[in-house]
Amino acid sequence: MASSGAGGEPSRSAIVSDTTSGHHLLTIHGYTRTKVTPTGKCVMSRPFTIGGRRWCIEYYPNGIRPEVADFVSVSLVLYEDVAAGVKAQYDMCLAGGEEEALQAASMASRSVDEFTSWGGWEYATFISRKDLESSEHLRGDSFTIRCDIVVVRDCRAVDDAAAFVSVPPCDLRQNLGRLLETEMGADVVFEVGSVTLPAHRCVLAACSPVFAAKLFGPMKEGNAAGAVVRVEDMEVEVFKALLCFAYTGSLPETPKEDEEVTCQHLLVAADKYNIGRLKLICEQKLCKHINVSTAATILALSEQHGCGGLKKACFNFLTAPANLRAVVATDGFQLLNMSCPSLMVELIAMSS
């Protein structure tokens, strides 16, 4: 067999990094009116998805800090919880000119930084207001910011052919999400309150044995395509989140101040439809919301829906005598006493 040292063709391999890229355009309408925003205060864009991650742009019309009050500042934020940091290249520029083309062409040379949950990168001196107001980018009191992002995944060794042809990550989640969003081919309609939500039987049946029984079992509901299935005792936003998870394996963005209540309702829904992973996600999130005012309610929820890990987290919080005394004085504890009397025995044993 010929070897490379004997003049034969050498074998080859390569090391590549998987990346997914995209850009987002944020248009500021009524720039002059946004200047009433105080220094250090921002207006946030709607969340958007690039590289399978949720992002958000913060716009500071009068600077992110007093020392840059004469500038427009911007910040790119990873708008989700992540278990490990997300590595990404990124940059922002004013859209519509030579800068936009230069930025798109030079992204490969940008440094790679790591974003953590809800963490961000700031561009404090993005552009001075004086320069912006005299530039061609400000038209009709509006301008547009372009944000380029390249999400970088792990490096790996490949054979030589793969160095030239890069296969992107699976986009099934995004495709199914679009299927839900567009309602194309929907063959069942759920009625929640006064709202109707079209969906696809097969997707739901694959996600939940309860949906499978309801939609395909002997007692199936809504035989005809597009027939309506009534959903009782559930808020429409909770059922929408349940559908989103069934299609994409992820949840829509929820304001932080609403997360605890939303997770409680979603946990009940996940238990009702036997969607185990969603139930565990809700348990995990609720563990972070255990405090004096919520402990009794969350403990009752964990007991009623068989959430062993969440129950342990509540008891762990209540092992501190000060916490237990404070929780006992809440209205939630009185309801806990009535709804789950068996827990009282465990609490007494724990505190003795």
N, C-alpha and C positions, 0 to 999 in steps of 0.2 A: 504494500500500500504506500502510495506517495505521501510524503509529509511536506510541510511548508519549508522545512530546512533543505529538502532535496529539490526544491523548485516547484512542488505541487501547489495546488490552490489552497490557501489557508482557510481554516474554519473561522467563522465570525460569530460574535454575539454583541449585544449592546445593552446599555443601561438606560432606561427611559423613565420619565415620570408621567403618570396619567394626569391630564388636566382637562378641565371643562371651563369654557370662557363665555362671556357675554357682556353686554353693556346695557345700561339703563339711562334714559333721558328724563330729567326732572326739569319741568318748565315752571319758572316763577312768574306768575301773572300779577300785575299790579305791584311791581317792585316798590314804587314810591310809598304805597300804603303799608308795605311790610316793614318799612324803616321805623315804625312806631314801636317795634319789638325791642325791649331793653337789651342792653349788652349782657351777654351770658345766657340769654334765653333763645331757644330755637323753635323752629317749626319743623315737624318731621314729615317726611314723605310717606306715602303708603308703602307697606312692606312689599318687596318684590323678590323673586327667586332667580338665582344664577348659580349654576353648579350644584343644584340640589340643596342649596342653603338659602335661608331667608335673610334678607338684608334691608337696611333702611338708611336713608340719607338725612342728616340733620342740617338745617339751613339756619345760620346765625346772621341776620342782616346787619347787626352792629357789633360783630366780633364775639368770639367765644369768651374772651377775658378783657378787662379794661385796657390792658396795654396794646390790644389790637382792635380797639373800638372803631378805628377808621377803616377797617377792612370788613369784607364779607368773609366769614369763616364757614367751612363745611366739615362734616364728619361722616365717615362710613361706619355703620354699626352692624355687627352680626346680631340679627334680631331673633334669636332663639336660644334655647338651652342645648348645650352640646356636652357630651361626656369627655371628649378630648378636644384640644385646640384645632381650629380649622386654619390650614395654611393657604395663603392667598397672595397674589400680586394684585395691585389696584392702583388707580390714579383717577383724578378728576380734572376736567378742563371745561372751558366754555365751548359749547357746541356751535357748529355752523361756520367755522373758519379753518385756517391752516393748522391751528393748535389741535383740532380734533383729529385730523389726518395723521399728524405727527404722534399723538398719543397712541392711537390705535396701532401704528407701525412699531412703536418702541416698547410695547408692553412686555415683550419677551426679556428685556434687559432689566426690568424692575426687580427690586429686592423682594424676597418672599417673607412675609410676616405671619405671625400666628394670632388668630382671633379667638378669644374665649367667649363664653356665654354672655351676651349682651354687651360685649366689649367693642371698642371702636378705635379708629384711627382718625386723627383730626388734621385738618389743613387750616391752621389758624389764619394765615395770610393768603387765602385763596386769591383774592383780588381786592385792591383798594376800591372803596366806593367812588372815589374821584376818577380812577381809571375806567371803572365799569360804566359810569355815567357818561363818559366821553367816547366810549367805544361803539363800534358798529354792532356789537352783540346785543345791546339794549335797544330793542325795537318795539314801539308801541307800549312802552313801560313794561316789557317782558323780556326775559332771557332764559336760556336753557343751559343746564349743566349736564355734561356727559360723564358718566361713571363707568369705567372699564374694570372688570374683575376677572381674574383667572384663578380658579380654585385648583390647588395643587394637591394631588394625592400621593401615596407612597411611591418611591422609586422601586423599580424592579428590573431584573435581568430578563432579557428576551433573546430570541434568535434574531438573525440579521434582518429577516423579512419584516418582523414586527417593528423594527426600528424605523421602517419607512411607512408602514401602515399602522396607524394607531386606532384601536377599536375603543370607542367611548364607553363609559359605564352604562349599564342597563337603564333604560328610560321608561320602563313599564309603569312605574309609579306616576310619572308625569302624563303618560298616555291615558291611563285610567282616570286620572284627575280631569283631563280634558273631556273624556267621555261623560263623566258626571256633570261637568260644567255645561257642555253643549246639549246634553239630553238626547244625543243621537242614538236611535235604536232602543230607547227606553220602552219597557214593556210592562211596567207596573207603576202606579202612582200612589204615594202615601199622602194622606190628609192629616195634618197636624194643626189643630186649631182651625184657623180659617185659611191656612196656607197649604198648597199642594206641591209635592216634591216628586218629580219623575225619577225613576231609577231602573236598574237592570237586575232581573231576578237571579241570573247566574252568578253575578258578582257578589251579591248579598248572600246567596246560598253557600258560596265557597268560603265566605268569611265567618258565617254564623250558622250553627246547626239549628238554631231556633228559626232564623229566616228560612232555612232550607225546608223545615217542617211546615212553616206557614205558607210558603210559596209553591212547594212541590209535593208536600205530603198529602195523606188522605183527606185532611181537613183544610186543604190549601185555600187561601183567600185570593180573590181577584183572578178568576180563571181567564177571562178575556184580556187580550193585550190592552194595556192602558187602564184596566179596571182599578178602582180606588180601594185602598186598604186603610182603614181608619186606625190612627195611633192615639191611644188614650194616655192621660197622665204623664205627658212629656212636653216640655217647651220646645218650640220650633227650632231655636238655636242649638239646643242639645241634640235634637235628632239630625240636624244638618251636620253637626260635628261628628256624630256617629257614622253618617253616610260618608263623610270625608275620610274618616279612618278606614272604613270598609274598602274604599277604593284605592287609597294611597298609603295606608299604614302610618299616617301622621295626622296631627290635629291642626285645625286652623288656628291662627294667632288669636290669643285672648289677652285683653288688657290685664296687667298684673293685679290691679285692684279687684278684678272679677275672677281671678284664677281659682281661688279656693271654692267658691260657690259653684262655679262651672264644673270643677273636678268632682264635687260631691254628686251633682246631678248625672254627670257622665259615668261615674262609677256605678250608680244605680242602673243606668241604661245598659252598661256593659254587662252587668250581672244578669239583667233581664234577657238579653240576647246571647248570653254565653260567649262573649268575645273576650277571651282570657287575657290576651296581651294588653288590650285597652284597659281592662280592669286593673292590671298590675301597674300600668303607667299612671293611672289616676291615684292608686295607692301611694306610689312613690312621690308624686307631686304633693299629695296631701300631707305626707310626713313632714314636709317643709313648712306647713302652715299650722302645726300644732302649737297652740299657746293657751294662755289662761281662758280667753273668751271662746276658743274653738274646741278645746280638748274634749269636753263632754259630748258635743255633737258628733265629732269625728269618731270618738270611741263607740258611740251608739251605732253609727254607720258601719264601722268595722265589724261589730258583733252581728248586726242584722244581715250582712252580706258576706260573711265568712272571709274577712280580710285579715289573715293571721299576722302578716308583717306590719300592717297599719295598726293593729291592736297592740302589738308589742311596742311600737313607737310611742303610742299614747301612754302605756303603762310606764315606759321609760321616762317620759316627761313627768308623770305623776309620782315617781319615786322620790322626787325632791319634796320634802314636807311643806315648804312654802308654796310650791305650785299646787299641791293637793288641797291645802287650806283655801287658796284663792279660787280654785275651780269649784269646790264644794259650795261656795257662796254665790255662784252664778245661777241664772235661771236655767241654763242648759243642763246643769247637774240635776235639777229637780225633774226635768223631762227624762233624763237618763235613768233616774231612779224608777220612774213609772214605766218606761218602755223596755228597759233591760234590767229587771231586778236581780238577775243572776250575777250581773257584774258587780253588784254591791258586795257580794260575798268575797269576790276576788280582791276588790279594793280594800276591804276591811283586813283581809289576810295580809295584803301587801303592806298596809300601814301599821300593823301590830308588831 
